[in-house]
């Protein structure tokens, strides 16, 4: 009986360690490249010193490190409220219900229409900024622009972003298969990770992807290239085929079949590795 209880205790401990490791890994991945990442790393170093001094029996050092550790946690909460708010917003998403009712054929049609329009705009070197809503609503950003409420089509997207039109400078918000609004204002990123990105459209695309889980597509007016921003990460110079597959994968996400879900994970994993290289 004692062995059985010990086995159960060991099993629970192993599960807890795996869960805590995964949570810590996701938090560090989420904060990678931001100021908060380095603060978290400093707190971890303090925690290691605290555990070592406590195990050795250095009471004065343990007391001092304990006080510093407590203060650093409070300072982190105060200084990095935007990052914490963003993380809690994403934590509140329900991946099982968010897009369960969206038909795959509608998603493919949406991806095709957006890709056709974006390819034309890139060829003509016409700037564009498009945010596609997923689980987190974009109504707050849509309210900063002009209400459109039109079915997504290449012709409408091209017309809105054509130079000289009243709405071509702002961002477009798409929900489902409809254009909610255009000429919208998106928040500019202030992350140190993207200090080399100087284009306003690109910084706005990264900014809204940091605040929400939206897919943001950017067309460079100067270079005529297509990029996307998602989860606070910018991928530059993608092809129309890559953009189409990316939109379909992201819009389906974990709500698709298990095969689609696994394929998406490996595809995004490979892309992130290539970005780091």
DRENLO-414671 format. One record per residue (C-alpha): x, y, z. Coordinates in pm, whole numbers, padded with zeros to 5 digits, always signed. Example, Ala and Ser with C-alpha at 12.3 -4.5 7.8 and 13.67 -1.06 7.14 Angstrom:
% DRENLO-414671
+01230-00450+00780;+01367-00106+00714;
% end
This chain:
% DRENLO-414671
+00000+00000+00000;+00285+00237+00082;+00445+00169-00258;+00119+00241-00434;+00074+00575-00254;+00436+00664-00331;+00378+00581-00698;+00070+00802-00708;+00257+01086-00539;+00546+01055-00784;+00303+01057-01078;+00131+01372-00952;+00465+01542-00894;+00577+01456-01249;+00254+01600-01394;+00293+01919-01190;+00653+01961-01304;+00553+01917-01669;+00267+02167-01637;+00485+02424-01462;+00762+02376-01719;+00519+02425-02007;+00368+02737-01849;+00714+02884-01787;+00822+02799-02143;+00513+02962-02296;+00558+03275-02081;+00923+03310-02184;+00834+03249-02549;+00554+03505-02525;+00789+03768-02376;+01093+03686-02589;+01257+03998-02731;+01068+04237-02504;+01192+04432-02203;+00987+04207-01975;+01184+03903-02096;+01508+04031-01945;+01336+04133-01622;+01190+03782-01588;+01535+03638-01650;+01678+03859-01374;+01405+03745-01134;+01488+03381-01213;+01856+03446-01133;+01754+03602-00801;+01535+03302-00724;+01826+03063-00792;+02057+03261-00562;+01783+03261-00297;+01742+02882-00311;+02119+02823-00301;+02173+03057-00005;+01878+02900+00178;+02013+02549+00122;+02364+02646+00236;+02229+02824+00545;+02332+03183+00472;+02050+03336+00674;+02136+03704+00626;+02180+03669+00251;+01862+03462+00230;+01665+03732+00416;+01807+04007+00193;+01742+03818-00131;+01389+03737-00014;+01312+04105+00032;+01464+04198-00304;+01277+03913-00474;+00942+04032-00331;+01009+04392-00439;+01109+04282-00790;+00780+04094-00834;+00580+04405-00737;+00794+04625-00963;+00738+04386-01253;+00359+04403-01210;+00363+04784-01203;+00608+04841-01489;+00472+04583-01732;+00096+04625-01708;+00050+04631-02091;+00229+04295-02133;+00029+04142-01847;-00298+04278-01987;-00214+04131-02326;-00132+03793-02175;-00454+03782-01972;-00655+03875-02280;-00507+03584-02472;-00552+03354-02173;-00923+03438-02178;-00964+03312-02532;-01163+02993-02580;-00995+02808-02867;-01268+02544-02872;-01554+02789-02931;-01400+03091-03099;-01437+02985-03463;-01607+02649-03442;-01890+02756-03672;-01673+02899-03951;-01685+02681-04260;-01349+02587-04411;-01469+02677-04760;-01556+03028-04641;-01212+03064-04486;-01047+02949-04811;-01258+03195-05011;-01167+03475-04769;-00797+03388-04793;-00818+03375-05172;-00990+03714-05205;-00746+03882-04966;-00446+03724-05140;-00567+03840-05484;-00616+04196-05360;-00288+04210-05168;-00094+04068-05464;-00236+04341-05690;-00156+04613-05436;+00200+04484-05394;+00251+04472-05770;+00134+04835-05802;+00328+04936-05487;+00018+05056-05308;+00043+05042-04929;-00213+04846-04730;-00280+04741-04371;-00541+04469-04302;-00631+04311-03966;-00836+03990-03965;-01026+03931-03641;-00998+03594-03468;-01092+03527-03104;-01029+03875-02960;-01272+04133-03094;-01144+04432-03292;-01452+04654-03249;-01255+04908-03046;-01014+04956-03337;-01293+04949-03595;-01467+05236-03412;-01165+05460-03482;-01232+05437-03857;-01524+05459-04098;-01789+05187-04092;-01798+04987-04417;-01989+04662-04346;-01935+04511-04691;-01866+04159-04812;-01493+04096-04863;-01391+04108-05228;-01065+04191-05410;-01229+04487-05583;-01345+04655-05262;-01008+04604-05089;-00820+04744-05389;-01056+05043-05412;-01027+05132-05043;-00646+05134-05047;-00613+05310-05385;-00410+05633-05343;-00622+05943-05312;-00923+05775-05154;-01020+05902-04805;-00953+05564-04635;-00629+05448-04796;-00398+05567-04516;-00560+05378-04226;-00604+05013-04144;-00885+04779-04248;-01065+04551-04003;-01217+04227-04131;-01454+04011-03926;-01566+03682-04071;-01624+03741-04440;-01711+04111-04405;-01512+04433-04392;-01614+04602-04065;-01435+04933-04112;-01149+05109-04290;-00928+05406-04216;-00878+05269-03863;-00600+05361-03621;-00386+05073-03492;-00143+05103-03198;+00226+05132-03287;+00459+04880-03128;+00715+05005-02878;+00896+04672-02849;+01276+04682-02863;+01263+04371-03078;+01144+04576-03376;+01361+04885-03333;+01490+04844-03690;+01138+04853-03838;+01071+05214-03937;+00761+05188-04158;+00448+05314-03983;+00231+05044-04139;+00463+04769-04024;+00485+04906-03670;+00106+04942-03658;+00066+04585-03783;+00298+04454-03512;+00123+04670-03253;-00225+04530-03312;-00086+04175-03323;+00069+04239-02979;-00261+04358-02834;-00482+04094-02998;-00459+03757-03176;-00550+03916-03512;-00374+03831-03837;-00232+04155-03975;-00123+04182-04337;+00101+04467-04451;+00189+04578-04804;+00497+04800-04831;+00445+05105-05050;+00820+05154-05095;+00927+04796-05166;+00607+04639-05299;+00646+04343-05061;+00390+04150-04858;+00438+04083-04486;+00231+03954-04198;+00237+04020-03826;+00095+03779-03570;+00160+03728-03197;+00386+04035-03202;+00618+03883-03465;+00674+04022-03812;+00747+03804-04115;+00874+04003-04413;+00864+03934-04785;+00620+03643-04817;+00480+03511-05142;+00106+03511-05227;+00096+03130-05191;+00256+03151-04845;+00009+03420-04744;-00290+03213-04858;-00177+02903-04667;-00096+03109-04359;-00440+03273-04346;-00616+02938-04385;-00401+02770-04119;-00440+03054-03869;-00813+03097-03922;-00873+02725-03886;-00621+02695-03605;-00685+02430-03339;-01054+02431-03437;-00977+02232-03751;-00902+01865-03774;-00619+01713-03570;-00417+01676-03890;-00459+02048-03970;-00366+02138-03612;-00048+01927-03610;+00050+02051-03956;+00005+02413-03844;+00223+02362-03535;+00512+02214-03733;+00482+02476-04009;+00487+02769-03765;+00768+02604-03568;+00983+02577-03881;+00907+02938-03975;+01008+03066-03629;+01333+02871-03648;+01407+03026-03986;+01331+03375-03847;+01581+03323-03564;+01848+03217-03813;
% end
